[in-house]
Amino acid sequence: MTEEGQRKGVSRRTLVKGAAWAVPAVPIIVAAPAHAASPECIQITLGQKACKWPGATNYYSYNLELCFKNTCGGTYTVWVDHLENNSKKPLAKCGVGFEDQKIVLGPGFDGCIGPYAYSSCSSASTIRVYGWVGVKDTPDPYLIGEVATSGQVVLAECAGPTPCKALPTGC
């Protein structure tokens, strides 16, 4: 027997063959926007003053009060860019709206903003709130929260006439 035949262990050739079938151990890192989603510790709900003026004759109007709760521990600033319903139809403010405010949520913040009147192109079972939390004006606003307007949560009808006088552009 030759000296080579008596060696025990794994040869370089066996190592190379095994490595060809092994999964690479190099991690793949995908860059994500710094604020691609709201922190889970920021919650948005409808306030008790929220109500609706139902039907097309009322321009599918809503009087929206949004409540914010910050359980993060730090201070967060929220900017609302736009609202849309579950059919991706825009909600247009009828006067002043959430888009006109910088909303600062300190540690433990638990309060409501509004109500503000909005009209829509159609009825909504959900209203989606798009904007930024923390850093404003990154290329695209993102979904920072959504609130149900029907189903388990039923909005009361608003008293009096709607202040909205038209449907949003693009209906």
C-alpha positions in Angstrom: 0.0 0.0 0.0 1.2 3.5 -0.7 1.5 6.1 1.9 -1.4 8.0 0.2 -3.8 5.1 0.5 -3.2 4.8 4.2 -4.3 8.4 5.0 -7.4 8.8 7.0 -9.8 11.7 6.9 -11.2 13.9 4.2 -9.3 14.8 1.1 -9.3 18.2 -0.6 -11.2 16.6 -3.5 -14.0 15.5 -1.2 -14.1 18.9 0.4 -14.4 20.6 -3.0 -17.1 18.2 -4.2 -19.1 18.8 -1.0 -18.7 22.6 -1.3 -20.2 22.6 -4.7 -23.5 21.3 -3.3 -23.5 23.4 -0.1 -25.8 26.4 0.3 -23.7 29.6 0.4 -23.3 31.0 3.9 -23.2 34.7 2.7 -26.3 36.6 3.9 -28.2 38.6 1.4 -29.2 42.0 2.6 -32.1 43.9 0.9 -32.2 47.6 1.5 -35.6 48.9 2.9 -36.7 52.4 3.3 -35.9 53.8 6.8 -39.5 54.2 7.6 -41.4 51.7 5.4 -44.2 51.2 7.9 -45.5 52.8 11.1 -44.1 51.4 14.3 -46.6 48.8 15.8 -46.7 50.9 19.0 -48.5 53.7 17.2 -52.2 52.9 16.9 -54.9 54.8 15.0 -58.6 54.4 15.7 -61.8 56.3 15.1 -62.9 58.7 17.8 -66.4 58.9 19.3 -67.1 62.1 17.4 -66.7 60.3 14.0 -69.9 60.0 12.0 -71.1 59.9 8.4 -73.6 61.6 6.2 -74.7 58.6 4.1 -75.4 58.5 0.4 -74.5 60.3 -2.8 -76.7 63.3 -2.1 -74.4 64.0 0.9 -71.3 63.4 -1.2 -70.5 60.2 0.8 -69.3 62.5 3.6 -67.6 61.6 6.8 -66.9 63.7 9.9 -63.6 62.0 11.0 -62.0 62.1 14.4 -58.8 60.1 14.5 -57.4 58.9 17.8 -53.7 58.2 18.2 -52.0 56.1 20.9 -48.3 56.0 21.4 -47.0 53.0 23.5 -43.4 53.3 22.0 -41.8 55.2 24.8 -40.3 57.9 22.5 -41.8 60.9 20.8 -43.1 60.4 17.2 -44.3 63.0 14.7 -47.1 62.0 12.3 -47.9 63.8 9.0 -51.0 62.7 7.1 -50.6 63.0 3.3 -54.0 61.6 2.2 -57.0 59.4 3.0 -58.6 56.9 0.8 -61.4 54.3 1.2 -61.1 50.5 0.7 -61.9 51.0 -3.0 -58.8 53.2 -3.4 -61.1 56.2 -3.9 -59.7 59.5 -2.5 -61.3 61.3 0.4 -61.2 65.1 0.0 -61.2 67.4 3.0 -64.0 69.9 3.1 -62.1 72.8 4.8 -59.3 72.0 7.3 -58.2 68.4 7.6 -55.6 66.1 9.1 -53.2 67.0 6.2 -52.8 70.5 7.5 -51.3 69.4 10.8 -48.0 68.1 12.3 -49.2 65.6 14.9 -46.7 65.2 17.7 -47.2 62.0 19.8 -45.2 62.2 23.0 -44.5 59.1 25.2 -47.9 57.7 26.4 -49.9 60.0 24.1 -53.5 58.9 23.9 -55.8 61.5 22.3 -57.9 62.4 19.4 -57.6 65.0 16.6 -60.6 66.4 14.7 -63.3 65.9 13.7 -62.8 67.1 10.2 -65.3 66.7 7.3 -64.3 64.7 4.2 -66.2 63.7 1.1 -65.6 60.5 -0.9 -66.4 59.0 -4.3 -68.3 56.1 -2.7 -69.2 54.5 0.7 -66.3 53.0 2.6 -66.0 50.0 4.9 -62.4 51.1 5.7 -60.6 54.3 5.6 -56.9 54.2 5.0 -54.5 56.9 6.4 -51.3 57.5 4.3 -48.4 59.6 5.4 -45.2 59.5 7.4 -44.2 58.7 10.9 -40.9 60.2 12.0 -39.5 61.5 8.7 -41.7 63.6 6.4 -41.4 63.7 2.6 -39.6 60.4 1.9 -40.4 59.7 -1.7 -43.8 58.1 -1.1 -46.2 58.2 1.8 -47.1 54.8 3.2 -50.0 53.3 5.0 -49.8 54.4 8.6 -53.1 53.0 9.7 -56.6 52.1 8.7 -59.9 52.4 10.5 -63.2 50.4 9.9 -66.3 52.4 9.3 -68.7 49.4 9.0 -68.9 45.8 10.2 -68.2 45.5 13.9 -67.7 49.3 14.0 -70.8 51.2 12.8 -70.5 55.0 12.4 -73.5 57.0 13.6 -75.2 59.3 11.2 -74.1 62.9 11.6 -76.7 65.5 12.7 -77.4 68.4 10.3 -76.2 69.0 6.8 -72.8 68.0 5.5 -70.4 70.9 5.0 -69.1 69.1 1.9 -70.3 70.6 -1.4 -68.7 68.4 -4.0 -67.3 65.0 -4.7 -63.4 64.7 -4.7 -61.7 65.3 -8.0 -61.3 62.0 -10.0 -64.6 60.4 -9.1 
